[in-house]
């Protein structure tokens, strides 16, 4: 039995998804939920730190974003080490990407808070990419709790 090759995205799709990741990461850094909403499907299904399975963007915002974004800073995807896969018809893509951020200990000192994500995106009829699934997790040994208290810019 011969396996099909891994469906690596073409250069145009790779550039589009990298841009999507960069623009979404900017929303996380700004703690701007309102600007982040258009990146994600209303009925998204995700796995996260605070809940095993979350259905809907609103539930994700309430259980994950509200508990993580204000407590961290400097969030960024590591685009240079990101792999983008895509369906042959160009309608689905998957970003497999490491990310970095900074957390705070209870004494106010900072610590590196790296992790990784798998994000499934669907191309919409208008050409936009929309996230339909996300699974983000911290790296091994990284503290789950961060004690920052940054304000939410926009809901």
C-alpha positions in Angstrom: 0.0 0.0 0.0 1.3 3.4 -1.0 0.4 6.5 1.0 -0.7 9.6 -0.8 1.7 12.6 -0.2 0.9 15.0 2.6 -1.2 17.7 1.0 1.1 20.7 1.5 -0.5 24.0 0.6 0.6 25.9 -2.5 2.5 29.2 -2.1 -0.6 31.3 -2.4 -2.6 29.4 0.2 0.4 29.4 2.5 0.7 33.1 2.2 -3.0 33.7 2.9 -3.0 31.4 6.0 0.2 33.0 7.3 -1.4 36.4 6.9 -4.6 35.2 8.7 -2.5 33.9 11.6 -0.6 37.2 11.9 -3.8 39.2 11.9 -5.5 37.0 14.4 -2.4 37.0 16.7 -2.6 40.8 16.7 -6.1 40.6 18.1 -4.9 38.3 20.9 -2.0 40.7 21.7 -4.5 43.6 21.9 -7.1 41.6 23.9 -9.6 42.6 21.2 -12.3 40.0 21.1 -14.5 42.1 18.8 -11.8 42.3 16.1 -11.1 38.5 16.5 -14.7 37.4 16.0 -14.7 37.6 12.1 -11.8 35.1 12.0 -13.9 32.3 13.4 -17.1 30.5 12.5 -20.1 31.1 14.9 -20.5 27.4 15.4 -16.8 26.5 15.9 -15.9 23.4 17.8 -12.6 23.6 19.8 -10.5 22.0 22.4 -9.0 24.3 25.0 -7.2 24.6 28.3 -10.2 25.4 30.5 -12.8 23.1 28.7 -12.3 19.8 27.0 -14.8 20.5 24.2 -16.4 23.9 23.4 -19.1 24.5 20.8 -19.7 28.0 19.5 -17.5 31.1 19.3 -19.4 32.8 22.1 -18.7 29.8 24.5 -15.1 29.8 23.4 -14.8 33.6 24.1 -16.4 33.1 27.5 -14.4 30.0 28.6 -11.1 30.5 26.9 -10.4 33.9 25.5 -11.6 35.7 28.7 -9.4 33.4 30.9 -6.3 33.6 28.8 -5.8 36.7 26.7 -5.9 39.2 29.6 -3.5 37.1 31.6 -0.7 36.9 28.9 1.1 39.2 26.5 3.3 39.1 23.4 1.3 36.3 21.7 2.7 35.4 18.3 2.6 32.4 15.9 6.0 31.1 14.8 5.3 31.5 11.1 8.8 30.3 10.1 8.0 26.9 11.7 4.4 26.7 10.6 3.2 24.0 8.3 0.2 24.6 6.1 -1.8 21.7 4.6 -4.6 22.2 2.2 -7.3 20.1 0.5 -6.8 19.5 -3.2 -9.9 21.6 -4.0 -8.5 24.6 -2.0 -11.5 24.8 0.2 -9.9 23.6 3.5 -6.6 24.3 5.1 -4.9 23.3 8.3 -2.3 25.4 10.1 0.1 23.4 12.4 1.9 26.1 14.2 4.0 26.7 17.3 3.3 29.9 19.2 4.9 32.0 21.9 3.6 34.3 24.7 4.6 35.7 28.0 2.9 34.8 31.3 3.2 36.2 34.8 3.9 34.4 38.1 2.0 35.4 41.2 5.0 37.6 42.2 4.7 39.6 39.0 7.8 38.0 37.4 7.4 36.9 33.8 7.9 33.5 32.2 8.0 32.1 28.7 4.6 30.6 27.8 5.1 28.7 24.5 2.6 26.3 22.9 1.3 24.8 19.7 -1.9 25.0 17.7 -3.8 23.1 15.1 -6.3 25.3 13.3 -8.7 24.1 10.6 -9.9 26.8 8.2 -12.6 26.7 5.5 -12.5 29.0 2.5 -15.8 31.0 2.3 -17.5 31.8 -1.0 -16.3 35.4 -0.7 -12.6 34.2 -0.5 -12.2 34.7 3.3 -10.7 32.0 5.4 -12.8 31.2 8.5 -11.5 29.0 11.4 -13.9 26.1 12.1 -11.7 24.2 14.6 -8.8 25.1 16.9 -6.8 23.1 19.4 -4.3 25.1 21.3 -2.1 23.7 24.0 0.8 24.8 26.2 4.2 23.2 25.8 5.2 20.5 28.3 6.1 21.9 31.7 4.7 25.3 31.0 2.6 26.6 34.0 -1.1 26.6 33.2 -1.8 29.6 35.3 -0.7 33.1 34.4 -1.6 36.0 36.7 -1.8 39.0 34.4 -4.7 41.4 34.4 -4.7 43.3 31.1 -8.0 45.0 30.2 -10.2 43.7 27.4 -10.1 46.3 24.6 -13.4 45.4 22.9 -16.0 42.7 23.3 
